[in-house]
Structure formats: C-alpha cells, structure tokens
C-alpha cells in the first residue's frame, strides 16, 4: 500500500484536504484524532501526562484541559519535549496498527508534525498543504478563538514554510477557492491510485 504523509502548518487546511480525500474513497489515518483518543479520561497516555505535568492539566471532570496544557508547553521548550516524548511513540504505534488493518491501493496519513518529528521514513510520499502565514493566522484565530500572539508562537514552533515545502513530493495550494482545492485533491487521488499499481 502506498502511504501518503499529509502535513502542513497549523491552519493550512489539512482537515479540509483529508475530508476531500475521504470523499474520493481514500482511507484517512489522522494523528490528531489518535492523539485525542489517547488522552481520554483514565487512558494510559493521560495518566502519563498527569504524572509528568501534575493534576492541574485536568478539568474537574477528569478530561484533559487542552488550553492549559497548550499554554504550558508552548511557553517552555523542555516541557514541549517532555510532552512529545510521551505522546509521539504512542501515536506512531497506533498509526502502524491502523495501516495494517487497511486494504486499499493507498492511504493518507495526516501527521501535522511529520517533518518536525523526523518521521519521513514512515511514508512513501509527502504531501504538504500550503498557504501563507497571514491566512494561517486568520484561520486559527477564527477557528480556535486564540489570541494572535498565541498562534504566532505555535507557527514559530513549527518548521518554517519554505523548509517544509522543500520536503514535499506534492504541494497542495490552499490559498485559492474551494473548487481549486478539490480539483488538486482529485488529481492527486488519481495519481496515487496509478502510482500504487505500478
């Protein structure tokens, strides 16, 4: 099976691109969804996070206080590294488990930090969803109701745009219309199906 690693900066439109691939019948494995599942109340990963960062990261109903944890780790590189050391191995183990369960010419594995975590060898091709930083900022502020300076901090913690693009086998330009985006995804879907049979 051909494994497509889909990545891009925060707010670039990865979720929209995944939805378009899914509508064309491509299986989607989403690292963000896996990460959310892993930190459900009383789950192993959540217990590990509490051991590392303390019970303050929990809401009163034992769910993860994502905003608190985000503020904690994005203001401290050491804490961000500790979070990654706990979560990344668990996420990648679950990605591998899901890949093994598939029977399809290709699959899309959406991994926002594919390049930052140096996991390029896990995929056959890298597709980067791209748009400019101003568009990213606007989308994330509107979507997540964050302050602009919080979003700028998150963008700064990710790989610079030009460096990310240098790793791309395929670039999906998400600065145009919805129709243009859908057309790009359709072309890639056809291309991946063809590549998978070669």
C-alpha positions as CSV (number, residue, x, y, z in Angstrom):
1,X,0.0,0.0,0.0
2,X,1.2,3.5,-0.9
3,X,1.5,5.6,2.2
4,X,1.0,9.4,1.7
5,X,2.1,11.5,4.6
6,X,-0.1,14.6,4.7
7,X,1.3,17.6,6.6
8,X,1.3,21.4,6.7
9,X,1.4,24.2,9.2
10,X,-1.4,24.9,11.6
11,X,-4.4,26.4,9.9
12,X,-3.2,25.4,6.4
13,X,-6.3,23.3,5.8
14,X,-5.2,19.7,6.4
15,X,-8.6,18.7,7.8
16,X,-10.4,20.0,4.7
17,X,-7.9,18.2,2.4
18,X,-8.4,14.9,4.4
19,X,-12.2,15.3,4.0
20,X,-11.8,15.7,0.2
21,X,-9.6,12.6,0.0
22,X,-12.1,10.7,2.1
23,X,-15.0,11.7,-0.2
24,X,-13.0,10.1,-3.0
25,X,-12.7,6.9,-1.1
26,X,-9.2,7.2,0.4
27,X,-8.7,5.8,3.9
28,X,-7.5,8.5,6.3
29,X,-5.4,8.0,9.4
30,X,-5.3,11.2,11.4
31,X,-2.7,11.7,14.1
32,X,-4.7,14.4,15.8
33,X,-7.7,12.1,16.1
34,X,-5.5,9.4,17.5
35,X,-3.9,11.9,20.0
36,X,-7.4,12.9,21.2
37,X,-8.4,9.2,21.7
38,X,-5.2,8.5,23.6
39,X,-5.9,11.2,26.2
40,X,-9.5,10.3,27.1
41,X,-10.2,10.2,30.8
42,X,-8.2,7.5,32.6
43,X,-6.4,6.4,29.5
44,X,-2.8,5.4,29.8
45,X,-1.4,8.4,27.9
46,X,-3.4,10.8,30.0
47,X,-2.1,9.2,33.2
48,X,1.4,9.6,31.9
49,X,0.8,13.3,31.2
50,X,-0.6,13.8,34.7
51,X,2.5,12.1,36.2
52,X,4.7,14.4,34.2
53,X,2.9,17.8,34.4
54,X,0.6,17.4,37.5
55,X,-3.2,17.2,38.0
56,X,-3.6,20.9,37.0
57,X,-3.8,19.7,33.4
58,X,-7.1,18.1,34.2
59,X,-10.6,19.6,34.2
60,X,-13.0,18.9,37.1
61,X,-14.5,16.0,35.0
62,X,-11.1,14.3,34.6
63,X,-10.8,15.4,30.9
64,X,-7.6,17.0,29.6
65,X,-7.6,20.8,29.9
66,X,-6.1,21.3,26.4
67,X,-5.8,25.1,26.7
68,X,-3.9,24.8,29.9
69,X,-1.5,22.2,28.6
70,X,-1.0,24.1,25.3
71,X,-0.1,27.3,27.2
72,X,2.2,25.2,29.5
73,X,4.2,23.5,26.7
74,X,4.4,26.3,24.1
75,X,6.0,28.6,26.6
76,X,8.6,26.1,27.6
77,X,10.7,24.0,25.2
78,X,11.7,21.5,27.8
79,X,8.0,20.8,28.7
80,X,7.2,20.6,25.0
81,X,9.9,17.9,24.6
82,X,8.5,16.0,27.6
83,X,5.0,16.1,26.0
84,X,6.4,14.8,22.7
85,X,8.4,12.0,24.4
86,X,5.2,10.7,26.0
87,X,2.8,11.2,23.0
88,X,4.7,10.6,19.8
89,X,5.6,6.9,20.3
90,X,2.0,6.1,21.3
91,X,0.6,8.0,18.3
92,X,3.0,6.3,15.8
93,X,2.3,2.8,17.3
94,X,-1.4,3.4,16.7
95,X,-0.8,4.7,13.2
96,X,1.1,1.5,12.3
97,X,-1.7,-0.6,13.8
98,X,-4.3,1.2,11.7
99,X,-2.2,0.9,8.5
100,X,-2.0,-2.9,9.0
101,X,-5.8,-3.1,9.2
102,X,-6.3,-1.4,5.8
103,X,-6.8,-3.0,2.3
104,X,-6.6,-0.1,-0.2
105,X,-4.3,1.0,-3.0
106,X,-3.1,4.0,-0.9
107,X,-3.9,5.7,2.4
108,X,-3.5,9.3,3.6
109,X,-1.7,9.6,7.0
110,X,-2.3,13.1,8.3
111,X,0.6,14.0,10.6
112,X,0.9,17.7,11.4
113,X,4.5,17.2,12.8
114,X,5.7,14.6,10.3
115,X,8.7,16.6,9.4
116,X,9.4,18.1,12.9
117,X,9.5,14.6,14.4
118,X,11.8,13.3,11.6
119,X,9.4,10.5,10.7
120,X,9.6,10.9,6.9
121,X,10.7,7.3,6.5
122,X,7.3,6.0,7.7
123,X,5.7,7.2,4.4
124,X,6.3,6.8,0.7
125,X,5.4,10.3,-0.4
126,X,5.0,13.6,1.4
127,X,2.1,15.9,0.5
128,X,2.3,19.4,2.0
129,X,-0.9,21.6,2.4
130,X,0.3,25.1,2.0
131,X,-0.9,28.7,2.4
132,X,0.7,31.9,3.5
133,X,1.3,32.8,7.2
134,X,-1.4,35.6,7.2
135,X,-4.0,33.1,6.1
136,X,-2.9,30.6,8.7
137,X,-3.1,33.2,11.4
138,X,-6.6,34.3,10.4
139,X,-7.9,30.8,10.2
140,X,-6.6,29.7,13.5
141,X,-7.7,32.8,15.4
142,X,-11.2,32.3,14.0
143,X,-11.3,28.6,14.4
144,X,-9.7,28.1,17.8
145,X,-10.5,31.6,19.3
146,X,-6.9,32.1,20.3
147,X,-5.1,35.4,20.6
148,X,-2.9,36.2,17.5
149,X,0.3,36.1,19.6
150,X,-0.6,32.5,20.7
151,X,-1.0,31.5,17.1
152,X,2.2,33.2,16.1
153,X,4.0,31.2,18.9
154,X,2.6,27.9,17.6
155,X,3.6,28.8,14.0
156,X,7.1,29.7,15.2
157,X,7.4,26.3,16.9
158,X,6.7,24.5,13.6
159,X,9.1,24.0,10.7
160,X,9.5,27.2,8.6
161,X,7.2,27.2,5.5
162,X,10.0,27.1,2.9
163,X,11.8,24.3,4.6
164,X,8.6,22.3,4.9
165,X,8.0,22.8,1.1
166,X,11.5,21.5,0.4
167,X,10.4,18.1,1.6
168,X,7.3,17.9,-0.4
169,X,6.7,15.4,-3.2
170,X,3.3,17.1,-3.8
171,X,2.2,20.6,-2.8
172,X,-1.5,21.3,-2.3
173,X,-2.0,25.0,-2.6
174,X,-4.8,26.0,-0.3
175,X,-4.8,29.8,-0.9
176,X,-7.5,29.7,-3.7
177,X,-11.1,28.7,-3.9
178,X,-12.7,25.5,-2.6
179,X,-13.2,24.3,-6.2
180,X,-9.5,24.8,-6.9
181,X,-8.6,22.8,-3.8
182,X,-11.0,20.0,-4.7
183,X,-9.6,19.8,-8.2
184,X,-6.0,19.4,-6.8
185,X,-7.1,16.7,-4.5
186,X,-8.9,14.8,-7.3
187,X,-5.7,15.0,-9.5
188,X,-3.6,13.6,-6.6
189,X,-6.1,10.9,-5.9
190,X,-5.9,9.7,-9.5
191,X,-2.1,9.9,-9.4
192,X,-1.8,8.0,-6.2
193,X,-4.1,5.2,-7.4
194,X,-1.9,5.0,-10.5
195,X,1.4,5.0,-8.5
196,X,0.0,2.3,-6.2
197,X,-0.4,-0.1,-9.1
198,X,3.0,0.5,-10.6
